[in-house]
Each structure stands twice: as C-alpha cells, then as structure tokens.
C-alpha cells in the first residue's frame, strides 16, 4: 500500500542517464551523522530558500564536502565560488522539476529516502557535473515550513531545518543567540558587474538613487501588495526625492497605460534581458547598486536582508518577520492586520527571541499598508 501511495521511484525515462547513490532526507538524523562524504544537495526550492540555505551551510559538518544544485542554474549560480557549499550546474537555465526532461525530481520521492542506495536521474549536464564532483551521497529535503511554531534558537525556517541536518553536539559549538553568518558572497565578477553597470547607465543618470520595489511572491498570493498602493507609493517617493529612480520586479497594472514612463520607473526584466546570465547573478549585480528596497517577503527581500548594507522596508500581509530572516539593523518591517489577527506575533518563534535577535517591527492595524506609511518607514531607515 505504501508503495502505491508513495512510490520509491517516480517514472524515469529509459534514455536518461542516471547514477546510484545513498540518498537521504532530513528525517531520522541519518544525514546529520554522515562524515567523510561528498554530498550533492538537491534543492528544488524558491529563490528565498536558496538565500536561507546560506545560513545553514556554515552549520553543516566540516568533515564532509558539499555542492548544491537544482534543475535551474538561474538559482544555482548563487553558490558560484561559495564556501563551504559550492554549486553544481545542470546546464538548464530556468527552474524546473524535471518532469519535461524525463524524471520529476531526479526520479526520487523525498518521503521514501532513508540512506538506501537509490537510482538518481541526471538530466542536462548533471552527468559531467556529478563526474567532476564525485558525490558519495545525496540530500533531498522538502524544506518543511514550521510557520513560527518553534521557539528560539530554532525559530526561523532555516534554523528549524538545521536542527535536523546538524548533530546537536556540533550545533552546540555555535552562538545561536547571534545572527547566523551567511556563506554567500553576494557579489559577482568585476567583468559581469561592469557589463551590468554599462546597461544600467543607459537607463539612469549618475546622480540617480535606485529603489527596488517588489510587490508579489510566487508561493502565496496573500503576500502581495496591491498594485494601486504600490503605484501611489512610487509617485509619493518620486515627489519627495526626484533623484530616486524606482526599479520594479513586478508589473503594476496595465503596462500600456503610460504610468511607467510618467513615473520614470524601470522594469528589472528590461535591464536583465540585455545580458545573457543567470537571474541570481544579475540580481546580485543590481544589489551592488541599490540605495534602498521595499517589498514583500519573497526571494528579493530575503536576498537584500541577508546581504546587508541596504535600507529595507518589509511589507508583511500573510506571515511574520521573525520566522524567516536573521535580523538586519537597516530593516523595518510593517505588519498588516491579518498576521496579528491570527496571533502570529504570539507564536513561539515571535515571543522567545533574545534581544540580540530582535527585529524592528511595526503593526499597522490595517489589512494593507498605505503608501504614506511606507514612505514614512523609508524615511525611518534613512533612505530619503
């Protein structure tokens, strides 16, 4: 019956290359006890989760070697040159679960992984990448979402998973009352930064100050900031400081109604389309030039928060800030009425933190956040 409900091997196309390795999920503690292994980490998760893994990486046992990948080098490129977890490249640019390539999720069912040897499908350029890295084990976790139910020191999504991936004796060596260090470098090569800057210079003047606005998340529509509020905010901030140029990650209403031109806003997609490089690298190049950020809790917010050095205003309509990111002194988070009404601020992840991990959080008492309130928050973090 279990095999019918959760087959050990979803279909793998017969012509697809494969290998056989011991494969683990986060359950049972078997992975945490591995030593002296070369571990390929299959991470089929969103951009924000790739950022969060950067804090887990430093906690893993230094007695193993690690490389992380997914079918989609747009995200894997984040770990180019990273330490202690490097990148494996699939040769497949855009994110995918592999179904159209002959095997969903490498032909693995994460619920059935327990350290036994499994057949692992290798689409794209993974056969050569695996040959170069020579893994002796594979980790595939669904990255469970605790939603604030765990108390300090495992209160964030990343910390909760780290407790399953790292032996308690090793975890005890870290000061978990301090923000966890990032393993990501948040920079690109000088050559790519120059290419990006050259394209950007065609759109902005040297005196312009760049504000990135991200209004939606891919995993939950309830995260989104209403387009009409975001547009009004852009108009307000431009009236306050004409030097500010807004870059948008999302379309705000009808792209043909002339508002983009009137507000002198830019779409990140228009800039990035001119450079044939993975999204993650182009986003890192953009962050190097940002003056400030406003957005909802999706990958771009988590990236800006983890990088540091950029004033940030987070807009929270469905979740709560203490559940995800390590605190950032330049961040101010505005929380709508829904998370408070659901008692998210009273869950253990929100109430058990020491002062060393405190976030700057303001409850706005309304379902959304008004453009005026966001403008005031931007002033509070010193961006205008």
URLINPE-V618364 format. One record per backbone hydrogen bond with DSSP energy under -1.0 kcal/mol. NH is the residue of the N-H (numbers start at 1). CO is the residue of the C=O. E is the energy in kcal/mol with one decimal. If there is no record, write none. Layout:
# URLINPE-V618364
NH/CO/E  NH/CO/E
This chain:
# URLINPE-V618364
5/1/-2.1  6/2/-3.4  13/102/-2.7  16/13/-1.7  19/120/-2.1  21/118/-1.9  23/116/-2.1  24/138/-2.8  34/31/-1.9  39/65/-3.4  40/137/-2.4  41/67/-3.2  42/139/-2.9  43/69/-2.9  45/43/-1.8  50/46/-1.6  51/47/-1.7  52/48/-2.4  53/49/-1.9  54/51/-1.2  55/52/-1.7  57/53/-2.4  59/56/-1.8  64/61/-1.4  65/37/-2.7  67/39/-1.9  68/86/-2.9  69/41/-2.5  72/70/-1.7  73/92/-3.2  74/93/-2.3  75/72/-1.5  76/72/-1.3  77/73/-1.7  78/75/-2.3  79/76/-2.0  80/77/-1.8  82/79/-1.8  86/66/-2.0  88/68/-2.6  96/71/-2.3  101/98/-1.2  102/99/-1.1  103/98/-2.1  105/97/-3.9  107/104/-2.0  108/105/-2.1  112/109/-2.2  113/110/-1.2  115/23/-3.0  118/21/-2.9  120/19/-3.5  121/106/-2.8  122/17/-3.0  125/90/-4.0  126/123/-1.9  129/125/-2.0  130/126/-3.2  131/127/-1.9  132/128/-2.1  133/129/-2.3  134/130/-2.9  136/38/-3.3  137/38/-1.4  138/22/-2.1  139/40/-2.4  140/24/-2.7  149/146/-1.2  154/151/-2.2  157/323/-2.0  160/156/-2.5  161/157/-1.7  162/158/-2.4  163/159/-1.7  164/161/-1.3  165/161/-1.5  166/162/-1.9  171/167/-2.6  172/168/-1.9  173/170/-1.6  174/171/-1.7  176/174/-1.3  178/175/-1.4  183/54/-1.0  193/189/-2.6  194/190/-2.2  195/191/-2.2  196/192/-2.7  197/193/-2.7  198/194/-2.3  199/195/-1.7  200/196/-2.7  201/197/-2.3  202/199/-1.4  203/200/-2.1  204/200/-1.7  208/205/-1.7  209/243/-2.4  211/245/-2.5  212/292/-2.2  213/247/-2.7  214/294/-2.3  223/220/-1.9  224/221/-1.7  225/215/-2.7  230/226/-2.5  231/227/-2.7  232/228/-1.9  233/229/-2.4  234/230/-2.3  235/231/-2.2  236/232/-2.2  237/233/-2.9  238/234/-2.1  239/235/-1.9  240/236/-2.1  241/237/-2.4  244/241/-2.2  245/209/-2.6  247/211/-2.8  248/266/-3.5  249/213/-2.2  257/254/-1.4  262/258/-2.4  263/259/-2.9  265/260/-2.0  266/246/-2.6  268/248/-2.7  271/267/-1.2  272/268/-3.0  273/269/-1.9  274/271/-1.4  275/272/-1.8  277/275/-1.9  280/74/-1.9  282/278/-1.9  283/279/-2.6  284/280/-2.0  285/281/-2.2  286/282/-2.1  287/283/-2.5  288/284/-1.4  289/286/-2.1  290/287/-1.1  291/210/-3.1  292/210/-1.5  293/311/-2.0  294/212/-2.5  295/313/-2.2  296/214/-1.6  298/296/-1.9  302/298/-2.1  303/299/-2.5  304/300/-2.5  305/301/-2.8  306/302/-2.1  307/303/-2.3  308/304/-2.0  312/330/-2.4  313/293/-2.0  314/332/-1.9  315/295/-2.3  316/334/-2.9  323/320/-1.7  324/321/-1.6  331/328/-2.0  332/312/-2.2  333/360/-2.8  334/314/-3.2  335/362/-2.9  336/316/-3.3  337/366/-2.5  341/337/-3.0  342/338/-1.9  343/340/-1.8  344/339/-2.6  346/343/-1.7  347/344/-1.1  349/148/-2.2  350/347/-2.1  351/347/-1.3  352/348/-1.8  357/354/-1.9  358/355/-1.6  362/333/-2.9  364/335/-2.6  374/370/-1.9  375/371/-2.2  376/372/-2.3  377/373/-2.2  378/374/-2.3  379/375/-1.7  380/376/-2.1  381/377/-1.6  382/379/-1.6  383/378/-2.4
